[in-house]
């Protein structure tokens, strides 16, 4: 039994520790407005997918994760449950675990239960509501663990908090196939940035979604219950509420399409008619059938992702996959250092 497992349900210890304070460096309404203006003024309209995750968007995403069509979450969870001991051994003792896009931290708890004397946990999420809920749950479950929450856009350059315990190594946890939201050149740069954060003795534990049949992929991003459609349209609802736009959500339909030549699913919001929309004082024209491109989700082959990691100065040291080879969790270490 680990130190965390021995103490996480001790109410006396829990009562002596305050819930960790969240440092909020997330984008404000002015930045949201400026990025929306820039994307909607482009020849092919776009909106950044990072803005999916306000309180409503995070709740909708949690519902998506439980849908029968949405295989990534349950498949990755099964991989983590089956191999968490091996992953914990890769992370090692006195590890400072840093998670980008932590959300509910549901997957992270499988790792925390296996860690030996962790130096701390740094959850980073753009949604303050999701982060606050996760921190409360973690504080109750792991009263001895130092949690250092940061509300921020993890795409920004960030100064990470320091733990009281000096870590033996740092490890970045990036589950959920979120690396697929980046174009391959941007993914390479982001992997290199994570490698710098992890340092020469650390590593990156990352979820990577794999190529599969188009029907499976398109169903996962366009479910019959319409939850993903509501999640996508929530971007427009946020612009109405936070920026001062006048999108009519009923005039936009959700579309998800697999492009095998690009190896990616694209999500769009398609205007059902010709219309104009005001966004904080700027008007944008939409032709009937014109779309706003809201998300990419790239899917990789194991060899293709290994090539991407190598270009970022990383070596794939371990790979865990499900039996169907639909999803992988990979342990990456820096090529310029020995594997931990």
SULDAQUI-V345814 format. One record per backbone hydrogen bond with DSSP energy under -0.5 kcal/mol. NH is the residue of the N-H (numbers start at 1). CO is the residue of the C=O. If there is no record, write none. Layout:
# SULDAQUI-V345814
((NH CO) (NH CO))
This chain:
# SULDAQUI-V345814
((6 2) (7 3) (7 4) (8 4) (10 7) (11 9) (14 10) (15 11) (16 12) (16 13) (17 14) (23 21) (23 149) (24 22) (25 23) (25 151) (32 28) (33 29) (34 30) (35 31) (36 32) (37 33) (38 34) (39 35) (40 36) (41 37) (42 39) (45 43) (46 39) (47 293) (51 48) (52 49) (53 50) (54 52) (58 54) (59 55) (60 56) (61 57) (62 58) (63 59) (64 60) (65 61) (66 62) (66 63) (67 64) (70 67) (71 69) (74 70) (75 71) (76 72) (77 73) (78 74) (79 75) (80 76) (81 77) (82 78) (83 79) (84 80) (87 83) (88 84) (89 85) (90 86) (91 87) (92 88) (94 116) (95 92) (96 169) (97 95) (97 120) (98 96) (98 171) (99 122) (100 98) (100 173) (101 124) (102 124) (105 102) (109 105) (110 106) (110 107) (111 107) (111 108) (112 108) (113 109) (114 111) (115 111) (115 112) (117 115) (119 95) (120 95) (121 146) (122 97) (123 121) (124 99) (125 150) (128 126) (131 127) (132 128) (133 129) (134 130) (135 131) (136 132) (137 133) (138 134) (139 135) (140 136) (141 137) (142 138) (145 142) (147 145) (148 121) (150 123) (151 23) (152 125) (152 150) (154 152) (156 153) (158 156) (160 158) (165 119) (168 94) (169 94) (170 198) (171 96) (172 203) (173 98) (173 171) (174 172) (174 205) (178 175) (180 177) (181 178) (182 179) (187 183) (188 184) (189 185) (190 186) (191 187) (192 188) (193 189) (194 190) (195 191) (196 192) (197 193) (198 194) (199 195) (202 199) (203 170) (204 332) (205 172) (206 204) (206 330) (207 174) (208 328) (210 326) (211 300) (217 213) (218 214) (219 215) (220 216) (221 217) (222 219) (226 223) (230 226) (231 227) (232 228) (233 229) (234 230) (235 232) (236 233) (237 233) (238 234) (239 235) (240 236) (241 237) (242 238) (243 238) (243 239) (244 239) (245 239) (246 278) (249 247) (251 248) (252 249) (253 270) (255 268) (257 266) (259 257) (259 264) (260 258) (262 259) (263 259) (264 259) (265 297) (266 257) (267 295) (268 255) (269 292) (270 253) (270 268) (271 290) (272 251) (275 286) (277 284) (279 282) (280 244) (280 278) (282 279) (284 277) (286 275) (289 271) (290 287) (292 269) (293 45) (293 291) (294 267) (294 292) (295 267) (297 265) (298 180) (299 263) (300 209) (305 301) (306 302) (307 303) (308 304) (309 305) (310 306) (311 307) (312 308) (312 309) (313 310) (314 309) (315 333) (317 315) (317 331) (318 331) (320 329) (322 327) (325 322) (328 208) (329 320) (330 206) (331 318) (332 204) (332 330) (333 315) (335 313) (337 334))
